[in-house]
Amino acid sequence: MSIIKMQQVSLKREDLQILDNVDLDIDEGEHWVILGRNGSGKTTLLEMMNGYMFPSHGRIEVLGNLYGQCDVREVRKEIGYISQTLIEKLTPRDPVWEVVATGAYAFLRFYQTIPDEVKEKALKLLDEMGFAKLANHALGTLSQGERKKVMLARSLMADPKLLIMDEPCAGLDLYEREKMLAEIDRLRKRNITVVYVTHHVEEIVPLFTHVALIRDGRIGAAGPKHDVLTEETIKLTYDIPVEIQWDDGRPWIRVRSGG
């Protein structure tokens, strides 16, 4: 089953070509990472998958719904989304469990009584992440890494079929990043398709099966991660000569001397 199908997708703003004839097929059972430099079009792709932006040309189908011929608000109910912009819209004084619970309805905060079953589910998700002790803490008292994991729990409240993450490890130190990546890797236990944007190859944990490399709004390579992530394709994407090594399904790169 196709989860996302993008065909000849282009986006042009005045004289700026942001996306240029992008073709991308993501099927059920696959988990994708989109890699590329700043300004390459990664976040724009995610915004289009969510139906927040629409192409100048091309066709986008998500979870069997053709954008332009469906109610994207209904489609979004089956999509979990994590982004820094969303984190900034939440209320820092709200308790953590309540922030997680808002994900059941895609609210930013509650203004009415929260059903007991919704609160119980939020508490269960927090417990699974080892966050039960923080459930009643204000969101604003948490570290950046803890807030990112709260957002992951929130995104799972509605049992989405698709989870889209825009640089969830940005700004985290090594410890917080590895803790966050461990939670992301645990998504293998769920029936969900994950699309993940990052700048960093080493964030490709075993969960991820496929990679798309994007440069200047064009997909340079896309497919199974071991086929796509080569020293040649990384150099073409980043203009940096590297050596790549794989360890337990996770790639690591070293910049070559003189690179």
C-alpha positions as CSV (number, residue, x, y, z in Angstrom):
1,M,0.0,0.0,0.0
2,S,1.3,3.5,-0.9
3,I,1.5,5.8,2.1
4,I,2.9,8.9,0.2
5,K,3.2,9.3,-3.6
6,M,4.7,12.5,-5.0
7,Q,4.8,12.8,-8.8
8,Q,6.6,15.6,-10.6
9,V,6.1,18.0,-7.7
10,S,7.5,21.5,-8.2
11,L,7.2,24.7,-6.3
12,K,8.2,28.1,-7.6
13,R,8.0,31.4,-5.7
14,E,8.6,34.3,-8.1
15,D,12.1,33.5,-9.5
16,L,13.0,31.0,-6.9
17,Q,12.7,27.3,-7.7
18,I,12.2,25.6,-4.3
19,L,11.3,22.1,-5.5
20,D,12.0,20.8,-9.0
21,N,10.1,17.8,-10.4
22,V,10.3,15.7,-7.2
23,D,9.2,12.0,-7.5
24,L,9.0,10.1,-4.2
25,D,7.1,6.9,-3.3
26,I,6.8,5.8,0.3
27,D,5.1,2.4,0.9
28,E,3.7,0.7,3.9
29,G,6.4,-0.9,6.0
30,E,9.0,1.6,5.0
31,H,10.6,4.3,7.2
32,W,12.3,7.2,5.4
33,V,14.9,9.7,6.2
34,I,15.2,12.8,4.0
35,L,18.8,14.3,4.0
36,G,20.1,17.5,2.5
37,R,21.8,20.8,3.2
38,N,20.1,23.9,4.6
39,G,17.7,25.3,2.1
40,S,17.6,22.2,-0.1
41,G,13.8,21.8,0.2
42,K,13.5,19.2,3.0
43,T,11.0,21.1,5.2
44,T,9.0,22.2,2.2
45,L,8.5,18.5,1.3
46,L,7.2,17.8,4.8
47,E,4.8,20.8,4.7
48,M,3.4,19.4,1.4
49,M,3.0,15.9,2.9
50,N,0.9,17.6,5.7
51,G,-1.1,19.6,3.2
52,Y,0.1,22.9,4.6
53,M,1.6,23.9,1.3
54,F,0.6,23.0,-2.2
55,P,2.8,22.6,-5.3
56,S,2.9,24.9,-8.3
57,H,2.9,21.7,-10.4
58,G,2.5,18.0,-9.7
59,R,0.4,15.5,-7.8
60,I,0.6,14.5,-4.1
61,E,-1.3,11.5,-2.6
62,V,-1.2,10.7,1.1
63,L,-2.8,7.7,2.8
64,G,-4.9,7.2,-0.4
65,N,-6.1,10.8,-0.5
66,L,-5.3,13.0,-3.5
67,Y,-4.6,16.5,-2.3
68,G,-6.7,19.0,-4.1
69,Q,-9.6,16.5,-4.1
70,C,-10.0,15.8,-0.4
71,D,-10.4,17.6,2.9
72,V,-6.8,17.8,4.1
73,R,-8.0,18.5,7.7
74,E,-9.4,14.9,7.8
75,V,-6.2,13.5,6.4
76,R,-4.2,15.3,9.1
77,K,-6.1,13.4,11.7
78,E,-4.1,10.3,10.6
79,I,-0.7,12.1,10.6
80,G,1.5,12.8,13.6
81,Y,3.8,15.8,13.2
82,I,6.7,17.0,15.2
83,S,8.4,20.4,14.5
84,Q,10.1,23.1,16.5
85,T,7.4,25.5,15.3
86,L,4.7,23.4,17.0
87,I,6.7,23.2,20.2
88,E,6.8,26.9,20.4
89,K,3.0,27.2,20.1
90,L,2.4,25.1,23.2
91,T,1.8,26.7,26.6
92,P,4.9,26.3,28.9
93,R,2.8,26.4,32.1
94,D,0.5,23.4,31.1
95,P,1.3,20.1,32.8
96,V,3.2,17.6,30.7
97,W,0.4,15.0,30.7
98,E,-2.1,17.6,29.5
99,V,0.2,18.6,26.6
100,V,0.5,15.0,25.6
101,A,-3.3,14.6,25.8
102,T,-3.9,17.5,23.4
103,G,-2.5,15.2,20.7
104,A,-5.7,13.2,20.8
105,Y,-7.6,16.1,19.2
106,A,-4.8,18.1,17.6
107,F,-5.5,20.9,20.0
108,L,-2.8,23.3,21.3
109,R,-4.4,23.3,24.8
110,F,-7.7,22.2,26.4
111,Y,-10.5,24.6,27.4
112,Q,-12.9,21.9,28.6
113,T,-12.9,18.8,30.8
114,I,-10.5,16.1,29.6
115,P,-12.0,12.6,29.4
116,D,-10.5,10.1,31.8
117,E,-9.6,7.7,29.1
118,V,-7.6,10.4,27.3
119,K,-5.7,11.3,30.4
120,E,-5.0,7.6,31.1
121,K,-3.6,7.1,27.6
122,A,-1.4,10.1,27.9
123,L,-0.1,8.9,31.3
124,K,0.6,5.4,29.8
125,L,2.6,6.9,26.9
126,L,4.6,8.9,29.3
127,D,5.2,5.8,31.5
128,E,6.5,3.9,28.4
129,M,9.1,6.6,27.8
130,G,10.1,6.7,31.5
131,F,8.5,10.1,32.0
132,A,5.8,9.1,34.6
133,K,7.5,11.2,37.3
134,L,7.3,14.3,35.1
135,A,3.6,14.0,34.2
136,N,2.5,16.8,36.5
137,H,5.5,19.1,35.9
138,A,4.9,22.2,33.8
139,L,6.2,21.8,30.2
140,G,8.4,24.9,30.6
141,T,10.4,23.3,33.4
142,L,11.6,20.4,31.2
143,S,14.9,20.4,29.3
144,Q,14.9,20.7,25.5
145,G,15.4,17.0,25.1
146,E,12.6,16.1,27.5
147,R,10.3,18.5,25.6
148,K,11.1,16.7,22.3
149,K,10.2,13.3,23.9
150,V,6.9,14.8,25.2
151,M,6.2,15.9,21.6
152,L,6.8,12.4,20.4
153,A,4.3,11.0,23.0
154,R,1.8,13.7,22.0
155,S,2.2,12.7,18.3
156,L,1.2,9.1,19.1
157,M,-2.0,10.0,21.1
158,A,-4.2,9.7,18.0
159,D,-2.6,6.4,16.8
160,P,-1.6,8.0,13.5
161,K,-0.8,5.9,10.4
162,L,2.0,8.3,9.4
163,L,4.5,10.2,11.7
164,I,6.4,13.1,10.2
165,M,9.4,14.6,12.1
166,D,11.3,17.7,11.2
167,E,14.7,17.7,12.8
168,P,13.6,16.4,16.2
169,C,17.1,16.2,17.5
170,A,18.1,19.7,16.5
171,G,19.8,21.6,19.4
172,L,20.2,18.5,21.6
173,D,23.5,17.5,23.2
174,L,25.0,14.1,22.6
175,Y,23.3,12.5,25.6
176,E,19.8,14.0,24.9
177,R,20.1,13.1,21.2
178,E,20.9,9.5,21.8
179,K,18.0,9.2,24.3
180,M,15.7,10.7,21.7
181,L,16.9,8.4,19.0
182,A,16.4,5.4,21.2
183,E,12.7,6.4,21.6
184,I,12.4,6.9,17.9
185,D,13.9,3.5,17.2
186,R,11.3,1.9,19.5
187,L,8.7,3.0,16.9
188,R,9.6,-0.3,15.2
189,K,7.1,-1.9,17.6
190,R,4.2,0.3,16.2
191,N,2.2,0.0,13.0
192,I,3.2,3.4,11.7
193,T,5.2,4.8,8.8
194,V,7.9,7.3,9.8
195,V,9.3,10.2,7.7
196,Y,12.2,11.9,9.3
197,V,14.2,15.0,8.2
198,T,17.7,15.7,9.4
199,H,21.1,17.1,8.4
200,H,23.0,14.3,10.2
201,V,23.6,10.9,8.7
202,E,24.4,9.4,12.2
203,E,20.8,9.9,13.2
204,I,19.7,7.1,10.8
205,V,19.0,4.5,13.5
206,P,18.0,0.8,12.6
207,L,14.3,1.8,12.4
208,F,14.9,3.6,9.1
209,T,14.9,1.5,5.9
210,H,15.1,4.1,3.2
211,V,16.8,7.4,2.5
212,A,16.1,10.3,0.0
213,L,18.9,12.7,-0.7
214,I,17.8,16.2,-1.8
215,R,19.9,19.1,-3.2
216,D,18.7,22.3,-4.6
217,G,15.1,21.1,-4.7
218,R,15.8,17.9,-6.6
219,I,16.0,14.3,-5.4
220,G,19.5,13.1,-6.2
221,A,18.9,9.5,-5.0
222,A,16.2,7.6,-3.2
223,G,15.8,4.0,-2.1
224,P,17.0,1.5,0.5
225,K,19.5,3.1,2.8
226,H,22.5,0.8,2.1
227,D,22.1,1.5,-1.6
228,V,21.6,5.2,-1.4
229,L,24.1,6.2,1.3
230,T,27.5,5.9,-0.4
231,E,30.6,8.1,-0.2
232,E,29.8,9.3,-3.8
233,T,26.2,10.3,-3.1
234,I,27.0,12.0,0.1
235,K,29.8,14.0,-1.6
236,L,27.3,15.0,-4.4
237,T,24.8,16.1,-1.8
238,Y,27.1,17.9,0.6
239,D,30.2,18.8,-1.5
240,I,32.3,17.1,1.2
241,P,34.5,14.0,0.6
242,V,33.8,11.4,3.4
243,E,34.3,7.9,4.4
244,I,31.2,6.0,5.6
245,Q,31.1,3.0,7.9
246,W,28.0,1.0,9.0
247,D,27.6,-0.3,12.6
248,D,24.5,-2.4,13.4
249,G,22.3,-0.7,10.7
250,R,23.5,2.8,11.6
251,P,25.9,4.8,9.3
252,W,28.8,7.0,10.6
253,I,30.8,9.3,8.4
254,R,34.3,10.8,8.7
255,V,35.4,13.8,6.7
256,R,38.4,12.9,4.7
257,S,41.6,14.9,5.3
258,G,41.6,18.0,3.1
259,G,37.8,17.8,2.8
